[in-house]
Amino acid sequence: MSVTIDITGLPEERLLFAPSPLAELNAMLHALAEPAHHPALHGWVASTTTAIPPELAERLLEADFLWRSSRADFLVPALPGATLAEELDAVDRIDDELYVASALITTCGSSRLNRKTASPLTDPVANERARELSLARGPRQAAFADRLLADPPAVRALVRRMLEDCQSAFFADAWQRVLPGLAADARHKADLLVRRGLAEAVGAISPSVTLDEGGGRRRIVIDKLQDSTTSGTAGGGVTFIPSAFGRPHLLAVHAPGWRPVLQYPVAEAGLPEPVSLTLVQQRLEALAHPIRLRLARTIARGPHTTGELAASWQLSAPEVSRHLAVLRKAGLLITERRGRYMLYQLDLSSSARLGSDFLEAMLR
């Protein structure tokens, strides 16, 4: 599963690396709405939440489906500006139908805005569907959606003022602090593109982003639990936006008719690189087998030989070897040779990344 951006025939000068104040504000607002997604930001979230004026906090809560689960595409600019005001001016130039349809995408997934889809501003069925989806998010969001559908210009003006108020409440200081690092990261990726080529530039974004040049086509592939394809050629290029507040998200704007955008977290020293979704699935499947789960519990406590494991669980040595091979292929084993013996131990660091509950159960 992946989000694929077809860039066949697209000149590399149409690939843009640049920081965006609006996209970073979007990332901050998401972190404030979903702090559980961002454990490394808990200190910032706590201090910022306390500092936000109550009246602004109330308005942010009312509009938070713009950035909580899914993100409104217009909050991630395809052509970043130098200032938040400049980017908000560009948002103001989007027509009402596109703005409203983007704002009312209330769920994260592969189904995104399509210009061919009926507009909720003009089509009664689309309008009713949009209201139903918003109601499922709660009465605040339902009321906000009703107002947006009834009077788009008024609500758009309210959203802009709210985002401008965020700048004075907390964004300006945070943006000033992170901008030098984001600008340096964007320059580094752009330099890699020129000197080393696109494959190395996108590889430096994340191990979850790769360049596929098979079958006579050229595609940027983003390893996500989605099945979506878009075109950088149709959108006039592709934009890559570094983020200091986005981890662990790789946010991809891939709606037809929009220029594709990827907002990616900048690398941080000491943090492990993300693994592929295929490997995550492989590890979950390896540990789902009851025998392998028992073996994992045993070797979580220390290294064991095949013979010891066979005796502990009344299994044959070849059967144990087959199960250990599955765990090894999933990257969950550490092996060590002592003389003529091979010892096997569960890789606790890899296992811990699957979740603390799993690791605690193994060590219980």
C-alpha positions in Angstrom: 0.0 0.0 0.0 1.3 3.4 -0.8 0.7 6.9 -2.1 2.3 7.2 -5.6 3.1 10.4 -7.3 3.7 9.9 -11.1 6.4 12.3 -12.2 7.2 10.7 -15.6 8.5 13.4 -17.9 8.5 16.1 -15.2 11.6 18.3 -15.2 13.4 18.1 -11.9 13.4 21.9 -11.6 9.7 21.5 -11.0 10.4 19.8 -7.7 10.5 22.3 -4.8 11.9 21.9 -1.3 10.8 24.8 0.9 9.6 25.5 4.5 6.0 26.7 4.9 4.7 28.7 7.8 1.1 27.7 7.2 2.0 24.0 6.9 4.0 24.2 10.1 1.1 25.9 11.9 -1.1 23.1 10.6 1.3 20.6 12.1 1.3 22.4 15.5 -2.5 22.6 15.6 -2.6 18.8 14.9 -0.2 18.2 17.7 -2.3 20.3 20.1 -5.5 18.4 19.0 -3.9 14.9 19.1 -1.0 15.0 21.6 -1.0 11.2 21.9 0.4 11.1 18.3 3.4 13.2 19.4 4.9 12.0 22.7 8.1 13.9 22.1 6.1 17.2 22.0 4.2 16.7 25.3 6.1 19.5 27.1 5.5 21.9 24.2 1.8 20.9 24.0 1.3 21.4 27.8 2.9 24.8 27.9 1.3 26.0 24.7 -2.2 24.8 25.7 -1.9 26.7 29.0 -0.8 29.9 27.3 -3.5 30.0 24.6 -6.3 32.5 25.5 -9.5 30.7 26.4 -11.5 32.4 23.7 -9.0 31.3 21.0 -8.9 27.8 22.5 -12.7 27.6 22.1 -12.5 28.6 18.5 -9.8 26.1 17.8 -11.8 23.3 19.3 -14.8 24.2 17.1 -12.7 24.1 13.9 -10.3 21.3 14.8 -11.6 18.8 12.3 -9.7 20.9 9.8 -6.5 19.4 11.2 -7.3 16.6 13.7 -7.8 13.4 11.8 -7.5 14.5 8.2 -6.0 17.8 7.2 -7.6 20.3 4.9 -5.4 20.4 1.8 -5.4 24.2 1.7 -3.5 24.2 5.0 -0.5 22.6 3.2 0.5 25.1 0.5 1.8 23.8 -2.8 3.8 27.0 -3.3 5.0 28.1 0.1 5.3 31.7 0.9 7.7 33.7 3.0 5.1 34.6 5.6 1.9 33.3 7.1 0.0 36.3 5.8 1.3 35.6 2.2 0.1 32.0 2.4 -3.3 33.0 3.8 -3.7 35.4 1.0 -3.2 32.5 -1.4 -5.8 30.5 0.4 -8.2 33.4 0.0 -7.9 33.1 -3.7 -9.2 29.5 -3.7 -12.8 29.4 -4.9 -15.6 28.6 -2.4 -16.4 25.1 -3.8 -12.8 23.9 -3.6 -12.3 25.4 -0.1 -15.5 23.9 1.3 -15.0 20.5 -0.2 -11.4 20.4 1.1 -12.5 21.6 4.6 -15.2 18.9 4.9 -12.9 16.0 4.3 -13.3 14.7 7.9 -11.6 11.4 7.8 -8.1 10.3 7.0 -7.8 7.7 4.2 -7.4 7.1 0.5 -10.7 8.8 -0.5 -9.8 12.4 -1.2 -11.3 15.4 -2.9 -12.0 14.9 -6.6 -12.9 17.8 -8.8 -15.4 15.6 -10.6 -17.3 15.0 -7.3 -20.5 17.0 -6.8 -20.0 20.1 -4.7 -21.7 20.2 -1.3 -22.5 23.8 -2.0 -24.6 23.0 -5.1 -25.6 19.3 -4.9 -28.2 18.4 -2.2 -27.0 14.8 -1.9 -23.3 15.9 -1.4 -24.5 18.6 1.0 -26.4 16.1 3.2 -23.5 13.7 3.2 -21.1 16.4 4.3 -23.5 17.3 7.2 -23.8 13.7 8.2 -20.0 13.2 8.3 -19.6 16.4 10.3 -22.3 15.4 12.8 -20.4 12.2 13.5 -17.5 14.3 14.7 -19.6 16.0 17.3 -22.1 18.9 17.7 -19.3 21.6 17.6 -18.0 20.4 14.2 -21.6 19.9 12.9 -22.4 23.5 13.8 -19.2 24.7 12.1 -19.9 22.7 9.0 -23.5 24.0 8.8 -22.2 27.6 9.0 -19.6 26.9 6.4 -22.1 25.4 4.0 -24.6 28.3 4.6 -22.1 31.2 4.3 -18.6 30.2 3.1 -17.2 33.7 2.9 -18.0 34.5 6.5 -16.6 31.3 7.9 -13.5 31.6 5.7 -12.9 35.0 7.2 -13.3 33.6 10.7 -10.8 30.8 10.0 -8.3 33.3 8.7 -8.6 35.5 11.8 -8.3 32.4 14.0 -5.0 31.4 12.3 -3.8 35.0 12.5 -4.6 34.9 16.2 -2.6 31.7 16.6 0.4 33.6 15.2 0.4 36.1 18.0 -0.6 33.5 20.7 2.1 30.9 20.1 3.1 30.4 16.4 5.4 33.4 15.9 7.8 32.4 18.6 7.8 28.7 17.7 8.3 29.5 14.0 11.2 31.8 14.6 12.9 29.0 16.6 12.4 26.2 14.0 12.7 28.2 10.7 16.5 28.1 10.5 16.6 24.3 10.8 13.8 23.9 8.3 15.4 26.2 5.8 18.7 24.4 6.2 17.0 21.0 5.6 15.2 22.3 2.5 18.5 23.7 1.1 20.3 20.4 1.8 17.6 18.3 0.0 17.6 20.7 -3.0 21.4 20.5 -3.1 21.2 16.7 -3.1 18.7 16.8 -6.0 21.1 18.9 -8.1 24.4 17.1 -7.2 23.3 13.5 -6.6 19.9 13.1 -8.2 16.3 12.6 -7.2 16.7 9.1 -5.8 19.2 10.3 -3.2 17.2 13.5 -2.5 13.9 11.6 -1.7 15.8 8.9 0.1 17.2 11.6 2.4 13.6 12.6 3.3 12.8 9.3 4.9 13.4 5.6 4.3 9.6 5.5 3.7 10.0 7.6 0.5 11.5 6.0 -2.6 11.9 6.6 -6.3 10.6 3.9 -8.6 11.9 4.1 -12.2 10.5 0.7 -13.5 8.4 0.1 -16.6 9.5 3.3 -18.3 7.8 5.5 -15.7 9.1 7.5 -12.8 7.2 7.6 -9.6 7.7 8.8 -6.0 6.4 6.2 -3.7 5.4 7.0 -0.1 5.0 4.0 2.2 1.6 4.6 3.8 -1.4 2.6 4.6 -3.3 4.1 1.7 -3.8 3.2 -2.0 -3.7 6.5 -3.9 -2.1 7.7 -7.1 -1.7 11.3 -8.3 0.3 13.1 -10.9 3.0 15.7 -10.4 2.9 16.5 -14.1 -0.8 17.4 -13.9 -0.2 19.5 -10.8 2.7 21.4 -12.3 5.3 19.8 -10.0 5.8 18.4 -6.5 6.5 20.3 -3.3 8.4 18.9 -0.3 7.9 20.7 3.0 10.1 20.0 6.1 8.5 20.0 9.5 9.8 20.2 13.0 6.4 19.4 14.5 5.2 16.7 12.1 6.8 13.5 13.4 5.8 10.7 13.0 3.5 11.8 10.1 4.3 11.9 6.4 1.5 14.1 5.3 0.8 13.7 1.6 -1.6 16.0 -0.4 -2.7 13.8 -3.3 -6.1 15.0 -4.3 -6.7 15.2 -8.1 -6.4 18.8 -9.2 -4.0 19.8 -6.4 -0.2 20.0 -6.9 1.1 17.1 -4.8 2.7 18.1 -1.6 4.6 16.0 1.0 5.2 17.4 4.4 8.0 15.3 6.1 9.6 15.4 9.6 13.2 16.6 9.6 15.7 14.1 10.8 16.6 14.2 14.5 19.8 12.7 15.9 19.3 9.7 18.1 15.8 8.7 16.8 15.4 5.4 15.1 14.6 5.4 11.4 11.0 4.3 10.5 10.6 0.8 9.2 8.5 -0.2 6.2 4.8 -1.1 6.6 5.7 -4.5 5.1 8.2 -5.2 7.8 5.7 -4.1 10.5 3.1 -6.5 9.1 5.7 -9.3 8.8 6.6 -8.8 12.5 3.0 -8.9 13.6 2.3 -12.0 11.6 5.4 -13.7 13.0 4.3 -13.0 16.5 0.7 -14.0 15.9 1.6 -17.7 15.9 1.1 -19.2 19.4 4.3 -21.3 19.3 6.4 -18.4 18.1 4.9 -16.2 20.8 5.9 -18.8 23.4 9.4 -19.0 22.0 9.6 -15.2 22.0 8.6 -15.1 25.6 11.4 -17.5 26.5 14.2 -15.8 24.5 13.1 -12.4 25.8 14.6 -13.3 29.1 17.9 -14.4 27.8 19.7 -16.3 25.0 18.8 -20.0 24.4 19.9 -22.7 22.1 17.6 -24.6 19.8 17.9 -27.6 22.0 16.9 -25.7 25.1 13.9 -24.2 23.4 12.8 -27.6 22.1 13.1 -29.2 25.5 11.3 -26.3 27.2 8.2 -26.5 24.9 8.2 -30.2 24.0 9.0 -29.4 20.3 11.4 -31.0 17.9 14.6 -29.2 17.1 13.7 -28.8 13.4 10.3 -27.3 14.3 12.0 -24.8 16.6 14.4 -23.9 13.9 11.6 -23.2 11.4 9.9 -20.9 13.9 13.1 -19.1 14.7 13.8 -18.6 11.0 10.5 -16.7 10.7 11.4 -14.5 13.7 14.8 -13.8 12.3 13.4 -12.9 8.9 11.2 -10.4 10.6 14.2 -8.8 12.3 13.2 -9.9 15.8 16.2 -12.1 16.7 19.7 -11.5 17.9 22.1 -14.5 17.4 25.3 -15.2 19.1 27.7 -18.1 18.6 29.4 -19.6 21.7 31.8 -22.4 20.6 29.7 -25.0 18.8 26.4 -23.5 20.1 24.2 -20.9 18.5 22.1 -18.9 20.9 19.0 -16.9 20.1 17.6 -13.9 21.9 14.7 -11.6 21.2 15.7 -8.2 20.0 14.1 -6.1 22.7 14.7 -2.8 20.9 12.9 -3.9 17.8 10.2 -5.5 19.8 9.7 -2.4 22.0 8.9 -0.4 18.9 5.8 -2.7 18.4 4.5 -1.4 21.7 5.2 -1.4 25.4 2.2 -3.7 26.2 3.7 -6.4 24.0 7.1 -6.1 25.6 5.7 -6.1 29.1 3.7 -9.2 28.3 6.9 -10.9 27.1 8.7 -10.0 30.3 5.9 -10.7 32.7 
